[in-house]
Amino acid sequence: MSNVIYLASREQSQSKSCDHLVGSTTLPTPSQRLPSTCHSFRGDIRTQDIFAESIESHRKRNHKHRVLFPGTDRFEMERMDMWNHDAICTPCLILQPKTASEVSSCVLAYTTGVRRCLGENKQQGVEREVPRLCIAGGRNSMHSIMEGSIVIDLSRMRSVTVDSEKRICTVQGGARVSDLDSTLGEHGLIAVSGINQHLGVVGCILGGGFGYASRKYGLACDNVLDVDVVLADGRLKR
C-alpha cells in the first residue's frame, strides 16, 4: 500500500478511553537487548547486480528513491532499526521510495529482477536463489526485513493529512500510529488504530486493527475508505 484513506472521529472530552490519544504521545521503550553484530551479507553477488540493474533501468528521470547496499553506513543504520533486535539481519538491498510512483518503480523492478534471475538459472543450469520481497513500514514484523531479501523501506513516506470538515485522513504507507495520533490530535480528532504507538498504520489495518476506540467504531479495517495499491506489474490501483 502506498496510501490509505479512512475515517476519523471526534470524541467528547469526557471520554477517558480516548483522551490521551489527542495529547502528547510517549513511545514505548524498545528492547534493551544488544543487537547482534555477527551478520554479514552472504548472498549471491550476481543476484544483487541483477536487481540493482533492474532498479536503475526502471528509474524515471524525476525518481529519487535511494538504493542502499550492504556495507554502507546508511544501510547499516537502517537494517539495525528494528523493534525486535532478534529480527536484525542483512538484506540484499534496501530501497527507499518517497512517492507512490517510486514505489511502483521499485515493485516493477523487483518483478523484472525475478524474471531475469529465473532466466539465467535456466540458461546457465544454476540454482541461484531468488530474494524475497519485504515491505518495511513500522518494522514490528519479523518479515519486514529478512536475510538476503529486497526491502522496500517506506520510512520516507510517513505523511498524514487531515480533512477536518469531512473527518477523513490520508496516511502514507510508512506512517506509524504515533504519526497518526499526533496529527489528528491537532484537529481534536482520533482514528481507530493500534494501541502500540510504534506500530505501522498499514500493518495495523491489515491485521484488523483493534484500538481504544474499537468498541464504538469497530476495527481499523472497518473504517478504511480507499487504498492505493501497487500491483506486481507496477500499476497503481485504488
C-alpha positions in Angstrom: 0.0 0.0 0.0 1.2 3.5 -0.8 -1.7 5.5 0.7 -4.6 4.8 3.0 -7.7 7.0 3.4 -10.0 6.3 6.3 -12.4 7.9 8.7 -11.5 10.0 11.7 -14.0 10.6 14.6 -14.5 13.3 17.1 -14.8 12.3 20.7 -16.1 14.3 23.6 -13.5 15.4 26.2 -15.2 13.3 28.9 -14.3 10.1 27.1 -11.4 8.9 29.2 -10.6 5.9 26.9 -9.6 8.3 24.1 -8.5 11.5 25.7 -4.8 10.6 25.8 -4.7 10.0 22.0 -5.0 13.7 21.3 -2.3 14.7 23.7 1.4 14.1 23.7 2.3 10.6 23.0 5.1 8.6 24.6 6.7 5.8 22.6 7.1 2.5 24.4 10.7 1.6 25.3 12.2 -0.8 22.8 14.1 -4.0 23.6 17.2 -3.4 25.7 18.9 -6.4 24.3 22.1 -5.5 22.3 21.8 -6.2 18.6 23.9 -9.0 17.1 27.0 -7.8 15.2 27.7 -11.2 13.5 25.6 -10.6 10.4 27.2 -10.0 7.0 25.8 -10.3 3.5 26.3 -13.9 2.3 24.0 -13.8 -0.8 25.0 -14.2 -4.4 26.7 -11.0 -5.7 25.4 -11.7 -9.2 21.8 -11.7 -7.9 22.5 -8.4 -6.2 23.8 -7.0 -9.5 20.7 -8.2 -11.4 18.3 -6.4 -9.1 20.4 -3.3 -8.9 20.5 -3.1 -12.7 16.7 -3.7 -12.9 16.1 -0.9 -10.4 18.1 1.6 -12.3 16.6 0.5 -15.7 13.1 1.4 -14.3 14.1 4.6 -12.6 12.4 7.6 -14.3 14.0 11.0 -14.6 12.2 12.5 -11.7 12.6 9.5 -9.4 15.0 10.0 -6.4 14.5 6.8 -4.4 17.6 5.6 -2.6 19.2 2.2 -3.1 21.3 1.1 -0.1 24.0 -1.5 -0.5 25.4 -3.7 2.3 28.5 -2.2 4.0 27.4 1.5 3.6 26.8 3.5 6.8 23.1 4.3 5.9 22.4 0.6 5.1 23.8 -0.5 8.5 21.7 2.1 10.3 18.5 1.1 8.6 18.9 -2.7 9.0 19.6 -2.2 12.7 16.5 -0.1 13.2 14.2 -3.0 14.3 11.8 -3.1 17.2 12.7 -6.7 17.8 16.5 -7.0 17.8 16.3 -10.8 17.2 15.0 -9.9 13.7 18.1 -7.9 12.8 19.6 -9.4 9.6 21.4 -8.4 6.4 19.1 -8.0 3.3 20.4 -7.9 -0.3 19.3 -4.3 -1.0 17.2 -1.6 0.8 15.1 0.6 -1.4 13.7 3.9 0.0 11.0 5.4 -2.2 9.3 8.7 -1.3 6.3 8.7 -3.6 3.7 6.2 -4.9 5.3 6.5 -8.3 8.7 5.5 -6.9 7.1 2.5 -5.0 5.6 1.4 -8.4 9.0 1.7 -10.0 10.6 -0.4 -7.2 7.9 -3.2 -7.4 8.2 -3.4 -11.2 12.0 -3.5 -10.9 11.7 -6.4 -8.4 9.4 -8.3 -10.8 11.9 -7.8 -13.6 14.8 -8.9 -11.4 12.9 -12.1 -10.5 12.3 -12.9 -14.2 16.0 -12.2 -15.0 17.2 -14.5 -12.2 14.9 -17.3 -13.3 16.0 -16.8 -16.9 19.7 -17.0 -16.0 19.1 -20.1 -13.8 17.5 -21.9 -16.8 20.1 -20.8 -19.3 23.2 -21.5 -17.2 21.9 -24.5 -15.3 22.4 -23.0 -11.9 20.2 -22.7 -8.9 20.7 -19.1 -7.8 18.2 -18.2 -5.1 15.6 -15.5 -5.8 15.5 -12.9 -3.0 12.1 -12.4 -1.2 10.5 -9.0 -1.4 9.8 -7.4 2.0 7.9 -4.3 2.9 9.2 -2.3 5.9 6.7 0.1 7.5 6.6 0.1 11.3 9.2 -2.7 11.4 7.5 -4.6 14.1 7.0 -7.8 12.0 9.7 -10.5 11.7 9.0 -10.4 8.0 9.6 -6.7 7.4 13.3 -7.2 6.8 14.7 -10.7 6.1 18.1 -12.2 5.4 19.1 -11.7 1.8 15.8 -10.0 0.8 15.0 -7.0 -1.3 13.4 -4.5 1.1 11.1 -1.6 0.1 11.5 0.6 3.1 8.7 3.1 3.5 10.3 5.2 6.3 10.4 8.2 4.0 6.6 8.0 3.5 5.2 9.0 6.8 2.9 11.9 5.9 -0.5 12.2 7.4 -3.0 14.7 6.0 -6.4 15.5 7.6 -9.6 17.0 6.2 -11.2 18.1 9.4 -14.5 19.0 7.8 -15.1 15.6 6.2 -13.3 13.9 9.1 -11.1 12.0 6.7 -7.3 11.4 7.0 -4.9 10.2 4.3 -1.9 8.2 5.6 1.2 7.2 3.6 2.4 3.7 3.7 5.2 4.2 6.2 3.3 6.2 8.8 3.2 4.9 12.3 0.4 5.1 14.9 2.3 7.9 16.7 2.3 10.0 13.5 -1.4 9.4 13.0 -2.4 10.2 16.6 -0.2 13.4 16.9 -1.5 14.8 13.6 -5.2 14.0 14.3 -4.8 15.4 17.9 -4.1 18.9 16.4 -7.6 18.8 15.0 -9.3 17.3 18.0 -9.9 14.0 16.2 -9.0 10.3 16.6 -9.0 7.4 14.3 -9.2 3.7 15.1 -5.7 2.3 15.1 -3.4 0.2 17.2 -2.5 0.7 20.8 1.2 0.4 20.3 2.5 3.8 19.1 5.4 2.3 17.3 3.2 0.1 15.1 2.9 0.9 11.3 -0.6 2.1 10.4 -0.8 -0.1 7.3 0.3 -3.2 9.1 -2.3 -2.4 11.8 -5.1 -2.2 9.2 -4.0 -5.4 7.5 -4.2 -7.2 10.9 -7.6 -5.8 11.6 -6.6 -3.1 14.0 -8.0 -3.1 17.5 -7.6 0.2 19.4 -9.0 2.2 22.2 -12.0 3.4 20.1 -12.8 0.0 18.7 -15.8 -0.7 21.0 -17.6 2.3 19.5 -16.2 2.4 15.9 -15.1 -1.1 15.1 -11.7 -2.2 13.8 -9.3 0.0 11.9 -10.1 -2.0 8.7 -13.8 -1.2 9.1 -13.0 2.5 8.7 -11.0 2.4 5.5 -12.5 4.3 2.6 -9.8 4.0 -0.1 -6.5 2.3 -0.6 -3.8 2.9 -3.2 -2.2 -0.5 -4.0 0.8 -1.2 -6.3 0.4 -4.4 -8.2 3.2 -6.8 -9.2 3.4 -5.2 -12.7 3.8 -1.7 -11.2 0.3 -0.5 -11.8 -1.2 1.8 -9.2 -4.8 0.9 -8.4 -7.4 2.4 -6.0 
